[in-house]
Amino acid sequence: MDGMIKVSYTIMCKNDVNIELTLNKLLENEKVMKAIKSEFATGLRNLALTSPHNSEVSIKSAKEVYELEVSKNDFADLLELAEEDARKNKRLKKECDGVELVDIVTID
């Protein structure tokens, strides 16, 4: 096959955070409630914080996305090639031991 593939990846580390919780659960936390009240309702009393829509809140580690281009013939080896690129560019640090593929785009 002719052509190239652009691969986007991030580095996975042991201390990465990925937490999902509801907005109501977040508003139940006393420290969060005090911080919101002190920021937006200073001096007011007897306030209740509620959320009409129980939306999800995600807390994730901010990641930098890296890219590399490979031949379409190397599709089966994309993960290995991304790991090799990370090692070659010294992106894998002490607590970071792998890569996560984020996106794969065909380039004509």
N, C-alpha and C positions, 0 to 999 in steps of 0.2 A: 504494500500500500504506500502511496505517496502522500506526503503531507506531514504536518507536525501537530502535536498536542501540547497545550499549555496547562500545566499542573500547578494548582495553588495548594499550599500546605502550611500547617502551623506546627510548632514544637509542643509536645506533651511533657509536662513535668509532674513530679509527685505531689507538689503542693498546690496544684490547680484547684480552683473552686468552681463548682457548678451546682447551685442550689436553686430550687424553684419553690416558692411559697405563695399563698394567696395574700391579697392586699389586706383582707380582714385580719389574718394571722399577724401580719406585720404591724397593723394598727393596734393590736392587743398588747404589744410589747410596751411596757411602761416607759422605758428610756426613749423609744421612738416617739411615743405620744407626747412626752415632755418636750422633746426637741421641736416637734411640729408646732405645739402650742406656743413655745417661747419665740419661735421664728415668725409665726403668722398671726398670733392672737395674744400678744403681750398685754398683761394686765387684766385680761378677761377671765371670768370664773365660770364654773359649772358647764364646761364644754364637753361634748361627746364627739369622737371621731368615728365616722362610719363610711362605708363604701357601698353604694347601691349595687354595683356590679362587682362580683367577687373575682376580680381580675387576677391573673398570675403575674408575679414579679420574679424575674430571674436575676440571680447574682452569679456572675461568671468572671473568670480571670480574663483580663484584656490580653489579647494575643496579636502578635504581628503576623501577617500573612506573607509568605515567601512564594515566589514563582520560579518555575523552570520550564524549559521547552524540550520535548523529546520527540522522537520519530513515532509515527502511528504504529510502527512495527513493535515498539517497546511497550504497548498497552498493558500486557500481562505483568510487566515488571515495574509499574508506576510507583508502588509503595517502596520497593527497594531502591529505585532511582532517587526518590525524594529523600530517603534516609541517607543515601550516599552524598547527595548534594548538601544536606545539613551538616554531615561530618566534614566534608571538604571545605565548607565555609565556616567551620567551627561554631555552629549554632547550637550544638548539643552541649549543654553545660553539665555540671556535677549532678544535679537532681533531675535532669531532663534526659529521657532515655528513648524517645521515639517521636514519630511524626504522625499527624492526622491529616488525611487528604480532605481538602475543603471543597475544591472545584476542579473539574476537568473540562476543558474547552478545546474543540477541534479547530485548528487553524488551516485554512486552505491555501 
